[in-house]
Amino acid sequence: MAKDVAVIGVGQSYFVRGYEGSIRELAFEAFREAMQDAGITTKDIDASVFCSAPEYDKQRSPAGVLAEYLGLIPQPTFYIETVCSSSSTGVKVAYGMIKSGLHDVVVVLGFQKMSEITSAESQERMGRGADIQWESPFGTMMPAYYALYAQAYMAKNGLTHEDLMNVRIKSATYGQINERAVYRKAVTQADFDPNNPNARMAAPVAWPLRVGDACANADGSSCIILANAEKAKAFSKKPVWIIGIGAASEAVNMAARPDFSKGLRAPYIAAQQAYTMAGIKPSDVKVAEVHDCFTIAEIMAYEALGFAPVGEGKQLIREKATYKEGRIPVNVDGGLLSKGHPIGATGGSQIRTIVLQLRGEAGPMQVPGEPDIGLVHNVGGVGLYGNVTIFGR
């Protein structure tokens, strides 16, 4: 386990449905917290990486605007986009910048103000995440794509609506205790009962997915500060080291993918790369954050990460193995399903959660037993991009 690059500061804004300020102010909320956490000033920062999905941004080339506002010029700044995995990709890029010796301390800031456009416009832009020549003209959108995977999984692996429901119930269990989350209400079986007139989660979206199976759009920002070993030891009392990184991509067109029942392929490849680099096994991971944009996505992630055999991810939620007290706690901050999904900020938020867990600073969400290895699984689009990052104390 090489300990060459560490996280020395983390920050996150509250995730909300309609942020009233500008993207500058939204970015500053996470940046301020991360800088205070690291105990450094802007003079200590060599470079910055900004991450978002630009189709939601009214500001063209936002990296320059935000770097100026945050006092990060004339240092170089870069802009990264891999849709929903943008800020974990930003961390990978910053890791490479530091490992190469080009820079000592790099800020990675992810943001998204999705409320700047209407829900209809947002759905249309999500649809354009597919191939605009061969797929999106037919009206395919994110829920429909993930529903295809859920259908295939149900047909082959015995997944039930109850399994999907239980993923959301777990998410809400922890969303209630995460003050930064959008959705902080308990969810019960009655909320998914189609015979219950007050059921909030039961309405169909794309069979077999229902309202409760989908995460919500949100506005938010996250900030991760990385440093080389020398600076990390000088600045931080509790550096959290990046010990493994993996990344892969997949065909955009669904027709080019071989077997939906086996889940998204890119995260499988990314996970194997990260485990090999870290020199660990899936059983060594003590706490994980996975990309649960839909309930089926969390179950597929269990298998991609080796927490369960292919087709058996459903058993983990049935046995409550992914609860805080379970064998492999997953998304004990509520995940995307409860926190919300401000696209460019999501990966950084996941990383912040794992860093706090490994530092023993996660408050009511803290996993017992002083976890020493944590993992982040962040997906862009419908598995178009897959990033897996492993952290160690």
Protein Blocks (a to p, Z undefined) as FASTA:
>chain_A
ZZfbccfbdcdddddfbdfbdfklmmmmmmmmmmmmnopafklpmbdcddddfklpmbgh
kllmmmmmnopafbdcddddehjlmmmmmmmmmmmmmmnomambdcddddddfklpcfkl
mmmmmmmmpcfklmmmnopafklmmmmmmmmmmmmnopafklmmmmmmmmmmmmmmmmkb
mblcdcdfklmmmklmklmklpcfbdcbdfklpccddddddddddddfklmmmmpmbdcd
dfbdcdddddfblklpfblmnopfklmmmmmmmmmmnopafklpmbdcddffbfklmmmm
mmmnopacehilmmmmmnommgmklmbdghklopjmlnopafklmmmmmmmmmmmmmnop
nojmlcghiiabdcddddehjhkaccdddddZZ
